[in-house]
Amino acid sequence: MDAKKIQEIWDSIDYERTRNSPPEGFPKLPEIPGKRYTDINLYNLEMEKIFYKSWLMVFREDEIPNPGDYKIWNKLNKDILVVRQKDLSIKAFYNTCMHRGAPVVRDSKGNTNLLRCQYHSWTYDLSGDLVKVPDMRDFKDFDISCKKLKKVFCDTWGGWVYISLSDNDPGDLIDFLNPVAKELECFNSSDLITVYKKNVTVKANWKTCLDAFMEVYHAPTIHKDTVNILLDGNAMAAGLLKNGHSRMVTPKKMNLDGGFLGAEESDYVPYIETCDKIHAQTNVAYGMFPNFITPTDTSGYPAILFWPKGLRETEFEWTQLAPKWPGDQKPDYWNEQETSFDSIMDEDFQNLEPMQRSHDAGVFESMPLNYQERRIYYYHQVIDDWIGRDNLPENIQVPNVLDPFIEI
């Protein structure tokens, strides 16, 4: 994040703290239709037009560090085989043999020199080329070069592996991630390590879940003894960014030298020296389209992913990243931070399933959003941009009204 942008954010924080109404010229937001959380046709379009086309963050590069290391990514009802190549690049394929559709590997992760189908031993090299077929004499006019594993678009950024399930070129990954990728450069994410990783499944629509992480309006109620102690929600400065991404910067009331809730009692608090002090004195949180949220800090950041498992079910997956610490023993700070962060996540979880039941009851017709909650509106607007409003009935659409407010 450059100095000019940092100053713009500090100015916005000062403005937010003293304003008495939304800024002049900001529109009254159309209400979000409640059916967006219960409509199976919309859900299917979200899968088809967004999750099966967009770039998706899947896991850390260091989970497959050596040539021949592989891991199966199995979200979204897909089994994708991600393999470290001999030249240390990474490629991805459907875990599907081109003979009869059996899995090429059965184990969820491992190391191999060749990829051998678990049914008839058709064998592929690490780059997906078919190199051996048993009883080749029984196949007539068979060209093995035409039966490569089906490739999946794959790239990396900041130590993360990304894939796209699109049949067509999804475009340059960095172009898609910017400006967030640029603003996160100071974290040197490739050098960070995983402190812990967790998964929780919640019986609620993925948008119900993600909406909850796009504002701090709820903090005084849901997080009154946690987040609300740490952050000053009245001064939150939100930014709408291109490609559906957004930023939310909330100044801290404590731990101004860095650290999440609980750092005030720690003898050791990690600090990423390349970060600007704004990352210590505020919580800079990003939403990256389509399903990634991170509240950053100079001590590191948790990467939270929201994976739809069905119309009314979402898997939360979060990975805490941090700079390497001296010695072999994990600092107490991270044990305390994990306990604290888990409690904050649990506070959010307690509302989500009851909210989904309210949606399903049919009495929740529409959602009026305020200025603080504009990131939620923008997110739904971008969902419809991707799907195409011509593919949606008018009574479920979210009009595009916030494009004029996207930061340039």
KAWOCOR-V159006 format. One record per pair of residues at least 4 apart in sequence whose C-alpha atoms are under 8 Angstrom apart, sorted by the first residue. I is the first residue (numbers start at 0). GAP is how many residues later the second one is. Records with the same first field share a line. If there is no record, write none. Layout:
BEGIN
I: GAP  GAP
END
This chain:
BEGIN
0: 4  5  181  182  183  184  185
1: 4  181
2: 4
3: 4
4: 4
5: 4  272
6: 4
7: 4
8: 4  228  240
9: 4
10: 4
11: 4  225
12: 4  222  223  224  237  238
13: 4  221
14: 4  220
15: 218  219  220  221
16: 217  218  219
18: 4
21: 4  349
26: 374
28: 339  340  341  348  372
29: 338  368  369
30: 335  336  337  338
31: 4  334  335  336  337  345  364  365  366
32: 332  333  334  362  363  364  365
33: 4  325  330  331  332  333
34: 4  324  330  331  361
35: 6  360
36: 168  170  171  274  319  322
37: 167  273  274  321  322
38: 4  272
39: 4  271
40: 4
41: 4  350
42: 4  268
43: 4
44: 4  5  342
45: 4  5  337  341
46: 4  5
47: 4  5
48: 4  337  338
49: 4  240  333  336  337
50: 5  114  239
51: 112  113  114
52: 111  112  113  114  117
53: 110  111  112  116  236
54: 107  108  109  110  115  118  121
55: 106  107  108  234  235
56: 103  104  105  106  235
57: 15  102  103  104  105
58: 4  101  102  103
59: 99  100  101
60: 4  95  98  99  100
61: 97
62: 8
63: 5  6  7  19  20
64: 4  19
65: 18  22
66: 16  17  18  19  20  21  44
67: 15  16  17  18  43  44  45  46  58
68: 14  15  40  41  42  43
69: 11  12  13  14  39  40  41  42
70: 10  11  12  37  38  39
71: 7  8  9  10  23  35  36  37
72: 5  6  7  8  9
73: 4  5  6
74: 4  232  234
75: 231  232  233
76: 232
77: 16
78: 15  16
79: 12  13  14  15  72
80: 11  12  13  14
81: 8  9  10  11
82: 7  8  9  43
83: 4  5  6  7  42
84: 4  5  6  41  42
89: 64  65
90: 36  60  61  62  63  64
91: 59  60  61  62  71
92: 35  56  57  58  59
93: 55  56  57  58
94: 8  9  10  54
95: 5  6  7  8  53  54
96: 4  5  6  7  20  25  52
97: 49  50  51
98: 23
101: 15  16  17
102: 14  15  16
103: 11  12  13  14
104: 10  11  12  13
105: 12
112: 12  13
113: 9  10  11  12
114: 8  9  10  11
115: 5  6  7  8
116: 4  5  6
119: 14
120: 12  13
121: 8  10  11  12
122: 7  8  9  10
123: 4  5  6  7  8  24  25
124: 4  5  6
127: 20  21  22  23
128: 16  18  19  20
129: 14  15  17  18  19
130: 13
134: 4
142: 4
143: 4
151: 11  12  13  14
152: 10  11  12  13  16  17
153: 7  8  9  10
154: 6  7  8  18
155: 4  5  6
156: 4  5  16  17  33
157: 30  31  32
158: 30  31  32  33
159: 30
163: 6
165: 4
170: 4  5
171: 4
172: 4
173: 4  7
175: 67
176: 4  66  111
177: 4  64  65
178: 4  62  63
179: 4  65  106  108
180: 4
183: 4  5
184: 4
185: 88  89  90
186: 85  87  88  111  113
187: 4  86
190: 132
191: 108  129  130  131  132
192: 128  129  130  131
193: 125  126  127  128
194: 124  125  126  127  139
195: 123  124  125
196: 120  121  122  123
197: 119  120  121
198: 116  117  118  119
199: 115  116  117
200: 112  113  114  115
201: 111  112  113  114  147  150  151
202: 109  110  111  149  150  153
203: 4  5  107  108  109  110  148  149  151  152
204: 4  103  105  106  107  108  109  151
205: 4  100  101  102  105  106  107  108
206: 4
207: 4  144  147  148
208: 4  97  105  143
209: 4  81  96
210: 4  165
211: 136
212: 80
213: 34  73  159  161  162
214: 33  157  158  160  161
215: 17  20  156
216: 16  155  156
217: 4  5
218: 4  5  8  9  14
219: 4  8
221: 125  126
222: 4  5  121  124
223: 4  5
224: 4
225: 4  35  118
226: 4  34  117
227: 4  5
228: 24
229: 22  23  24  25  31
230: 19  20  21  22  23  51  52
231: 4  18  19  20  21
232: 17  18
234: 15  16
235: 12  13  14  15
236: 11  12  13
237: 8  9  10  11  134  137
238: 7  8  9  136  167  168
239: 4  5  6  7  135  138  165  166  167
240: 4  5  6  165  166  167
241: 4  164  165  166
242: 46
243: 44  45  46  134  135  138
244: 41  42  43  44  134
245: 40  41  42  129
246: 37  38  39  40
247: 35  36  37  38
248: 33  34  35  36
249: 32  33  34
250: 30  31  32
251: 4  29  30  31
253: 10
254: 4  5  6  8  9  25  26
255: 24  25  26
256: 20  23  24
257: 5  11  13  21  22  23  39  40  41
258: 4  5  10  11  12  21  38  39  40
259: 37  39  77
260: 76  79
261: 4  71  74  75  78
262: 6  70  74
265: 66  67
267: 63  64  65
268: 30  64
269: 28  29  30  52  53  55
270: 27  28  29  52
271: 26  27  28  51
272: 25
274: 4  23
275: 4
276: 4
277: 4  6
278: 4  5  17  18  19
279: 17  18
281: 15
282: 12  13  14
283: 11  12  13
284: 8  9  10  11
285: 7  8  9  10
286: 4  5  6  7
287: 4  5
290: 14  15  16
291: 11  12  13  14
292: 10  11  12
293: 7  8  9  10
294: 6  7  8
295: 4  5  6
296: 4
298: 23  24
299: 20  21  22  23
300: 19  20  21
301: 16  17  18  19
302: 15  16  17  18
303: 12  13  14  15
304: 11  12  13
305: 8  9  10  11
306: 7  8  9  10
307: 5  6  7
308: 4  5  6
309: 4
311: 44
324: 5  6
329: 4  5
330: 4
331: 4
332: 4
333: 4
334: 4
335: 4
336: 4
337: 4
338: 4
339: 4
340: 4
341: 4
342: 4
343: 4
344: 4
345: 4
346: 4
347: 4
348: 4
349: 4
350: 4
351: 4
352: 4
353: 4
354: 4
355: 4
356: 4
357: 4  5  6
358: 4  5
368: 4  5  8
369: 4
372: 4
373: 4
374: 4
375: 4
376: 4  21
377: 4  24
378: 4
379: 4  18
380: 4  17  18  19
381: 4  18
382: 4
383: 4  5  13  14
384: 4  15
386: 4  5
387: 4
388: 4  5  8
391: 4  5
392: 4
401: 4
END
